[in-house]
Amino acid sequence: MNSPSAKPQVADDLRPLQLFFLAAAVFVVSAGYGALLPLLPAWLSQKMPGSTPTEVARHVGFLSGAYTAGVLVGAPIWGWISDRGGRPRILILGLVGYVASLLLLLPAMGGLWTIYVLRAAAGLFVAAVVPLVPALVAAHTPKAIRARRFAWLGASSLLGFLFGPGLNAVADALAAVFSNGAALAALSTRIVIILSALLGALMMLGLALTLPKHEGTAESDADPAASAPAGFAALWWLAVAVNLVLSGFELGIVLQGRQHAELTTQQVAMMFAECSLVMLGINALLFFTGLLDKAPPRQFVAAGSVLGMAGLAVLALHQTNTGMYIGVSLTSAGTGLVLPVIAFLAAGALHRSLGVTMGGLAAAGALGQTLGSVASGWLFGAVERLSFGWLAAPLLAILILLFLRPSWWKAPSTTRDAELSPTPN
């Protein structure tokens, strides 16, 4: 029995360099995905002579779905293993597998089905990074600053996706020096793969040298009520729905550029940059102004759903490139409002099995991305830009659920209390 004077355990705080490499790992896997996605249509067209735009669109969707399906399968498994075998070593293993799956693409670029297998393998190993980075941050962070550190992780992911088009620009410039014409797309893709693998290897080395050698002790400050099955189920379904919309919306932008000659590759890249910047701004606004502590989270989810639906409607009905830019901004703002709410609520709903908890949410996000990639690839091949309108259905379902089950969306008391407690500058 504990003595009355015993102090509760407090999480061992991360050093700045440790936090940097953890956030950088999220940045790198996000950048690798964001860099390769815009290259897929031109690359596949070259690999599939005589294919129609519809066939290319479907393969782009299915390849994206194969990657996210790997995350879906791997996240809960890696989370369960890490809770028993140590999170740092599983995180390193995930980065090793991610780098290897990228490098193995280089000799396999001639075989379409081999590429499917390797993209699924990349997702499977990324699944050890996506949930375990926030699990490690939560386990080694005092509760008073945990939500803000989760915000930094969200920002790192968005910055990585924003960095992806920049990686493409570097690859295009290098490829133009050594090649031209039909071979340019394949060479540019190879360079993107090599650069992504090098970044992954650098983060792997940094984490191996800096990661904590012991497990954190943050479990004792979790609120059992926040981990109720209904609340976690709400977060799970919310992650599925929003990631479905976001994945389908992003893939739709890529395919829109492929089917409309007046929309250049540079403009598509600008739309991806616009998407990331808007979401990054929303993420910063919510967390660094304390807005999530001043209003019920369900209000942000409702507002985000309405904004996202409006943006998708504009994209479905647009007649000019300006309309696309407006639609991209609105949709990004909407999803950018909802995604941080998931991180905010999850940060206060942690329990003893951090890996399993984060793995479950990562799997939910991956399921949404898989469904969004496959659905968008098929829908865009069938109805083109009207597919954006169909993607509004999950957001409508969220709105209905908000009104039917308002008790599922309450902010956990631990997070609110933590923000009120004294914190060092």
C-alpha positions as a printed NumPy array, in Angstrom:
array([[  0.   ,   0.   ,   0.   ],
       [  1.345,   3.434,  -0.907],
       [  2.111,   5.857,   1.906],
       [  0.071,   9.061,   2.061],
       [  3.158,  11.148,   1.382],
       [  4.14 ,   9.247,  -1.791],
       [  4.116,  11.387,  -4.903],
       [  2.438,  10.13 ,  -8.083],
       [  4.712,   9.111, -10.892],
       [  5.404,  11.769, -13.506],
       [  6.392,  11.132, -17.079],
       [ 10.102,  11.544, -17.821],
       [ 10.246,  14.566, -20.095],
       [ 11.847,  14.309, -23.51 ],
       [ 14.952,  16.283, -24.359],
       [ 14.622,  18.701, -27.309],
       [ 16.776,  16.509, -29.581],
       [ 14.672,  13.44 , -28.793],
       [ 11.475,  15.319, -29.562],
       [ 13.01 ,  16.666, -32.785],
       [ 13.816,  13.217, -34.167],
       [ 10.426,  11.816, -33.172],
       [  8.664,  14.653, -34.988],
       [ 11.105,  14.298, -37.899],
       [ 10.186,  10.614, -38.283],
       [  6.548,  11.616, -38.812],
       [  7.685,  14.348, -41.211],
       [  9.753,  11.907, -43.317],
       [  7.104,   9.227, -43.83 ],
       [  4.523,  11.902, -44.654],
       [  6.913,  13.57 , -47.127],
       [  7.675,  10.241, -48.813],
       [  3.997,   9.532, -49.374],
       [  3.218,  13.082, -50.491],
       [  6.167,  13.16 , -52.912],
       [  5.347,   9.89 , -54.66 ],
       [  1.579,  10.348, -54.988],
       [  1.596,  13.131, -57.653],
       [  4.069,  11.121, -59.768],
       [  1.941,   7.985, -59.973],
       [ -0.348,   8.952, -62.9  ],
       [  2.488,   9.827, -65.329],
       [  4.597,   6.9  , -64.128],
       [  1.781,   4.377, -64.545],
       [  0.821,   5.761, -67.959],
       [  4.36 ,   5.078, -69.112],
       [  4.309,   1.573, -67.629],
       [  0.896,   0.774, -69.151],
       [  1.077,   1.728, -72.858],
       [ -2.324,   2.158, -74.428],
       [ -4.115,   2.465, -71.088],
       [ -7.05 ,   4.847, -70.765],
       [ -7.21 ,   7.646, -68.18 ],
       [ -9.882,   5.623, -66.363],
       [ -7.571,   2.61 , -66.03 ],
       [ -4.719,   4.791, -64.796],
       [ -7.028,   6.487, -62.286],
       [ -8.095,   3.148, -60.854],
       [ -4.521,   1.905, -60.481],
       [ -3.495,   5.158, -58.78 ],
       [ -6.354,   4.69 , -56.323],
       [ -5.587,   1.005, -55.758],
       [ -1.851,   1.646, -55.221],
       [ -2.648,   4.346, -52.67 ],
       [ -5.103,   1.936, -51.102],
       [ -2.452,  -0.799, -50.918],
       [ -0.184,   1.535, -48.93 ],
       [ -2.871,   2.592, -46.494],
       [ -4.112,  -1.013, -46.197],
       [ -0.623,  -1.873, -44.945],
       [ -0.987,   0.813, -42.272],
       [ -4.449,  -0.497, -41.411],
       [ -3.202,  -4.05 , -40.85 ],
       [  0.101,  -3.142, -39.24 ],
       [ -0.831,  -0.35 , -36.793],
       [ -2.741,  -2.419, -34.199],
       [ -0.259,  -5.302, -34.501],
       [  2.808,  -3.107, -33.987],
       [  1.009,  -1.293, -31.173],
       [  0.281,  -4.559, -29.37 ],
       [  3.85 ,  -5.823, -29.858],
       [  5.366,  -2.524, -28.72 ],
       [  3.446,  -2.555, -25.437],
       [  5.191,  -5.847, -24.689],
       [  8.527,  -5.621, -26.5  ],
       [  9.456,  -1.956, -26.119],
       [  8.313,   0.964, -28.273],
       [ 11.748,   2.4  , -29.221],
       [ 13.023,  -0.795, -30.846],
       [  9.763,  -1.348, -32.758],
       [  9.897,   2.246, -34.035],
       [ 13.444,   1.704, -35.341],
       [ 12.364,  -1.572, -36.958],
       [  9.539,   0.253, -38.71 ],
       [ 11.914,   2.81 , -40.211],
       [ 14.315,   0.058, -41.335],
       [ 11.459,  -1.697, -43.149],
       [ 10.205,   1.574, -44.654],
       [ 13.628,   2.409, -46.129],
       [ 14.099,  -1.155, -47.433],
       [ 10.667,  -1.208, -49.112],
       [ 11.496,   2.045, -50.906],
       [ 14.89 ,   0.882, -52.135],
       [ 13.445,  -2.424, -53.38 ],
       [ 11.129,  -0.404, -55.649],
       [ 14.107,   0.599, -57.792],
       [ 14.857,  -2.791, -59.39 ],
       [ 11.139,  -3.675, -59.392],
       [  9.907,  -0.646, -61.304],
       [  9.144,  -2.83 , -64.329],
       [  6.582,  -5.034, -62.542],
       [  3.21 ,  -3.537, -61.647],
       [  2.171,  -6.235, -59.173],
       [  5.548,  -6.166, -57.441],
       [  5.012,  -2.451, -56.93 ],
       [  1.648,  -3.203, -55.327],
       [  3.328,  -5.599, -52.89 ],
       [  6.107,  -3.156, -52.027],
       [  3.723,  -0.234, -51.498],
       [  1.682,  -2.417, -49.145],
       [  4.924,  -3.384, -47.365],
       [  5.89 ,   0.289, -47.033],
       [  2.53 ,   0.983, -45.4  ],
       [  2.982,  -2.016, -43.098],
       [  6.284,  -0.642, -41.784],
       [  5.064,   2.975, -41.636],
       [  2.366,   1.538, -39.358],
       [  5.106,   1.102, -36.737],
       [  5.952,   4.813, -36.987],
       [  2.524,   6.462, -37.107],
       [  1.151,   5.191, -33.75 ],
       [  4.396,   4.696, -31.832],
       [  5.713,   8.252, -32.18 ],
       [  2.674,   9.743, -30.374],
       [  2.713,   6.827, -27.918],
       [  6.34 ,   7.595, -27.009],
       [  5.649,  11.321, -26.785],
       [  2.653,  10.688, -24.512],
       [  4.604,   8.268, -22.298],
       [  7.477,  10.718, -21.8  ],
       [  5.592,  14.03 , -21.591],
       [  4.015,  15.687, -18.534],
       [  0.273,  15.922, -19.046],
       [  0.265,  19.727, -18.82 ],
       [  2.101,  20.078, -22.158],
       [  1.04 ,  16.855, -23.885],
       [ -1.679,  18.356, -26.085],
       [  0.722,  21.007, -27.398],
       [  3.291,  18.362, -28.27 ],
       [  0.616,  16.43 , -30.104],
       [  0.002,  19.612, -32.043],
       [  3.67 ,  19.667, -33.045],
       [  3.36 ,  16.084, -34.288],
       [  0.323,  17.053, -36.357],
       [  2.214,  20.017, -37.753],
       [  5.181,  17.775, -38.626],
       [  2.934,  15.474, -40.632],
       [  1.387,  18.393, -42.514],
       [  4.788,  19.964, -43.164],
       [  6.003,  16.63 , -44.501],
       [  3.144,  16.461, -46.962],
       [  3.865,  20.079, -47.9  ],
       [  7.527,  19.191, -48.4  ],
       [  6.634,  16.367, -50.809],
       [  6.051,  18.61 , -53.861],
       [  9.36 ,  20.341, -53.095],
       [ 11.064,  16.964, -53.224],
       [  9.418,  16.44 , -56.617],
       [ 10.792,  19.758, -57.859],
       [ 14.314,  18.733, -56.866],
       [ 13.858,  15.351, -58.546],
       [ 12.501,  16.933, -61.739],
       [ 15.454,  19.311, -61.908],
       [ 17.974,  16.498, -61.451],
       [ 16.16 ,  14.226, -63.909],
       [ 16.122,  16.962, -66.575],
       [ 19.923,  17.078, -66.455],
       [ 20.276,  13.402, -67.344],
       [ 17.176,  12.625, -69.39 ],
       [ 14.297,  14.027, -71.422],
       [ 11.126,  12.936, -73.155],
       [  9.427,   9.66 , -72.186],
       [ 12.137,   8.546, -69.737],
       [ 11.866,  11.717, -67.645],
       [  8.923,  10.561, -65.5  ],
       [ 10.562,   7.24 , -64.613],
       [ 13.899,   8.866, -63.716],
       [ 12.198,  11.562, -61.626],
       [ 10.292,   8.856, -59.749],
       [ 13.526,   6.952, -59.072],
       [ 15.164,  10.09 , -57.678],
       [ 12.174,  10.774, -55.391],
       [ 12.395,   7.188, -54.086],
       [ 16.14 ,   7.518, -53.4  ],
       [ 15.762,  10.892, -51.65 ],
       [ 12.876,   9.58 , -49.524],
       [ 14.936,   6.533, -48.521],
       [ 17.921,   8.704, -47.592],
       [ 15.76 ,  10.912, -45.366],
       [ 14.279,   7.822, -43.723],
       [ 17.747,   6.39 , -43.062],
       [ 18.875,   9.694, -41.515],
       [ 15.916,   9.744, -39.114],
       [ 16.493,   6.071, -38.287],
       [ 20.072,   6.837, -37.264],
       [ 19.034,   9.882, -35.232],
       [ 16.375,   7.938, -33.34 ],
       [ 18.724,   5.021, -32.685],
       [ 21.159,   7.444, -31.005],
       [ 18.673,   9.546, -29.04 ],
       [ 15.577,   7.495, -28.112],
       [ 14.942,   6.913, -24.377],
       [ 16.199,   3.512, -23.217],
       [ 13.31 ,   2.965, -20.807],
       [  9.526,   3.201, -20.901],
       [  7.76 ,   6.331, -19.687],
       [  5.349,   6.463, -16.758],
       [  2.47 ,   8.641, -17.939],
       [ -0.326,   6.08 , -17.529],
       [ -1.36 ,   7.166, -14.05 ],
       [ -2.79 ,  10.513, -15.167],
       [ -5.267,   9.075, -17.661],
       [ -8.952,   9.573, -17.005],
       [-10.805,   6.225, -17.004],
       [-13.994,   7.974, -18.05 ],
       [-12.258,   9.38 , -21.112],
       [-11.432,   5.866, -22.271],
       [-15.032,   4.709, -22.217],
       [-15.943,   2.431, -25.15 ],
       [-18.483,   4.889, -26.556],
       [-15.997,   7.754, -26.549],
       [-13.259,   5.717, -28.186],
       [-15.709,   4.347, -30.77 ],
       [-16.68 ,   7.916, -31.636],
       [-13.03 ,   8.864, -32.145],
       [-12.459,   5.727, -34.198],
       [-15.356,   6.407, -36.561],
       [-14.451,  10.077, -36.755],
       [-10.902,   9.148, -37.822],
       [-12.264,   6.767, -40.472],
       [-14.661,   9.312, -41.941],
       [-12.341,  12.327, -42.035],
       [ -9.394,  10.381, -43.446],
       [-11.662,   8.866, -46.096],
       [-12.662,  12.363, -47.202],
       [ -9.12 ,  13.742, -47.04 ],
       [ -7.566,  10.842, -48.963],
       [-10.245,  10.858, -51.64 ],
       [-10.067,  14.632, -51.961],
       [ -6.268,  14.623, -52.383],
       [ -6.355,  11.805, -54.915],
       [ -9.123,  13.631, -56.77 ],
       [ -6.836,  16.653, -57.159],
       [ -4.124,  14.439, -58.692],
       [ -6.565,  12.787, -61.098],
       [ -8.196,  16.114, -61.985],
       [ -4.799,  17.349, -63.121],
       [ -4.298,  14.187, -65.169],
       [ -7.563,  14.513, -67.103],
       [ -7.505,  18.278, -67.731],
       [ -4.68 ,  19.525, -69.917],
       [ -5.111,  23.144, -68.781],
       [ -4.249,  22.153, -65.193],
       [ -0.465,  21.881, -65.056],
       [  1.652,  19.736, -62.729],
       [  2.846,  22.919, -61.024],
       [ -0.755,  23.97 , -60.33 ],
       [ -1.546,  20.553, -58.843],
       [  1.534,  20.883, -56.617],
       [  0.354,  24.369, -55.589],
       [ -3.021,  22.934, -54.59 ],
       [ -1.314,  20.336, -52.41 ],
       [  0.788,  23.1  , -50.848],
       [ -2.358,  25.183, -50.313],
       [ -4.044,  22.206, -48.635],
       [ -1.136,  21.651, -46.242],
       [ -0.73 ,  25.36 , -45.415],
       [ -4.417,  25.817, -44.617],
       [ -4.47 ,  22.719, -42.4  ],
       [ -1.242,  23.789, -40.726],
       [ -2.704,  27.208, -39.963],
       [ -5.869,  25.685, -38.487],
       [ -3.775,  23.273, -36.394],
       [ -1.698,  26.135, -34.977],
       [ -4.77 ,  28.293, -34.337],
       [ -6.557,  25.593, -32.34 ],
       [ -3.694,  24.445, -30.166],
       [ -1.6  ,  27.534, -29.586],
       [ -4.52 ,  29.838, -28.773],
       [ -6.221,  27.351, -26.434],
       [ -9.467,  27.473, -28.44 ],
       [-10.128,  23.787, -27.821],
       [-10.271,  24.522, -24.087],
       [-12.795,  27.33 , -24.56 ],
       [-15.525,  25.547, -26.538],
       [-16.9  ,  21.988, -26.766],
       [-14.967,  19.873, -29.299],
       [-18.221,  18.864, -31.022],
       [-18.666,  22.476, -32.161],
       [-15.348,  22.325, -34.018],
       [-16.276,  18.959, -35.53 ],
       [-19.619,  20.344, -36.72 ],
       [-18.047,  23.493, -38.164],
       [-15.347,  21.451, -39.888],
       [-17.898,  19.085, -41.404],
       [-19.946,  21.976, -42.813],
       [-16.841,  23.684, -44.246],
       [-15.637,  20.417, -45.789],
       [-19.01 ,  19.745, -47.406],
       [-19.07 ,  23.266, -48.837],
       [-15.58 ,  22.843, -50.273],
       [-16.406,  19.488, -51.867],
       [-19.555,  20.989, -53.402],
       [-17.465,  23.778, -54.953],
       [-14.988,  21.223, -56.335],
       [-17.801,  19.128, -57.797],
       [-19.389,  22.116, -59.569],
       [-16.384,  24.312, -60.399],
       [-15.937,  25.718, -63.898],
       [-12.545,  27.41 , -63.541],
       [ -9.201,  26.795, -61.829],
       [-10.097,  29.556, -59.371],
       [-13.07 ,  27.475, -58.284],
       [-10.726,  24.58 , -57.604],
       [ -8.488,  26.714, -55.419],
       [-11.524,  27.921, -53.416],
       [-12.793,  24.36 , -53.036],
       [ -9.377,  23.134, -51.914],
       [ -9.166,  25.886, -49.273],
       [-12.618,  25.169, -47.845],
       [-12.161,  21.397, -47.795],
       [ -8.712,  21.711, -46.208],
       [-10.053,  24.082, -43.556],
       [-12.885,  21.679, -42.758],
       [-10.747,  18.563, -42.379],
       [ -8.088,  20.676, -40.666],
       [-10.625,  21.593, -37.978],
       [-11.645,  18.008, -37.293],
       [ -8.309,  16.16 , -37.285],
       [ -6.759,  18.136, -34.375],
       [ -9.868,  17.391, -32.296],
       [ -9.077,  13.675, -32.592],
       [ -5.519,  14.29 , -31.33 ],
       [ -6.793,  16.545, -28.537],
       [ -9.325,  14.012, -27.275],
       [ -6.936,  11.068, -27.657],
       [ -4.238,  12.87 , -25.654],
       [ -6.53 ,  12.85 , -22.628],
       [ -7.953,   9.386, -23.196],
       [ -4.702,   7.465, -22.93 ],
       [ -4.555,   4.38 , -20.753],
       [ -2.012,   1.762, -19.795],
       [ -1.772,   0.267, -23.31 ],
       [ -0.571,   3.341, -25.207],
       [  0.615,   1.359, -28.231],
       [ -2.713,  -0.393, -28.671],
       [ -4.647,   2.853, -28.215],
       [ -2.63 ,   4.798, -30.763],
       [ -2.466,   1.782, -33.038],
       [ -6.25 ,   1.594, -33.058],
       [ -6.597,   5.245, -34.041],
       [ -3.87 ,   4.896, -36.693],
       [ -5.671,   1.85 , -38.073],
       [ -8.917,   3.829, -38.191],
       [ -7.189,   6.602, -40.129],
       [ -5.628,   4.071, -42.487],
       [ -8.976,   2.379, -43.065],
       [-10.424,   5.74 , -44.026],
       [ -7.477,   6.458, -46.342],
       [ -7.792,   3.027, -47.962],
       [-11.508,   3.433, -48.572],
       [-10.989,   6.999, -49.785],
       [ -8.209,   6.045, -52.229],
       [-10.089,   3.102, -53.707],
       [-13.441,   4.908, -53.833],
       [-11.967,   8.06 , -55.355],
       [-10.002,   6.119, -57.966],
       [-13.136,   4.266, -59.026],
       [-15.503,   7.239, -58.755],
       [-13.244,   9.625, -60.629],
       [-12.882,   7.142, -63.457],
       [-16.688,   6.914, -63.635],
       [-18.003,  10.429, -62.915],
       [-14.834,  12.568, -62.875],
       [-15.146,  15.749, -60.794],
       [-18.607,  14.826, -59.469],
       [-16.775,  12.303, -57.288],
       [-15.953,  15.241, -54.987],
       [-19.663,  15.583, -54.261],
       [-19.991,  11.934, -53.267],
       [-17.12 ,  12.364, -50.8  ],
       [-19.317,  14.71 , -48.756],
       [-21.443,  11.749, -47.551],
       [-19.122,  10.785, -44.611],
       [-19.134,  14.406, -43.396],
       [-22.919,  14.425, -43.471],
       [-22.891,  11.209, -41.426],
       [-20.622,  12.914, -38.85 ],
       [-23.071,  15.809, -38.509],
       [-25.961,  13.402, -37.928],
       [-23.948,  11.496, -35.298],
       [-23.066,  14.749, -33.523],
       [-26.733,  15.528, -32.988],
       [-27.759,  11.97 , -32.112],
       [-24.907,  11.275, -29.637],
       [-23.663,  14.6  , -28.171],
       [-22.268,  12.901, -25.039],
       [-19.599,  11.122, -27.099],
       [-17.757,  14.353, -27.876],
       [-16.94 ,  15.759, -24.461],
       [-13.38 ,  16.912, -23.814],
       [-11.56 ,  14.662, -21.313],
       [-11.176,  16.317, -17.926],
       [ -7.476,  15.449, -17.672],
       [ -6.551,  17.587, -20.624],
       [ -8.605,  20.524, -19.395],
       [ -7.193,  20.234, -15.88 ],
       [ -3.672,  19.901, -17.256],
       [ -3.96 ,  23.134, -19.173],
       [ -4.967,  24.91 , -15.96 ],
       [ -2.028,  23.568, -13.979],
       [  1.207,  25.589, -13.668],
       [  3.686,  24.823, -16.437],
       [  7.254,  25.926, -16.994],
       [  7.894,  28.425, -19.786]])
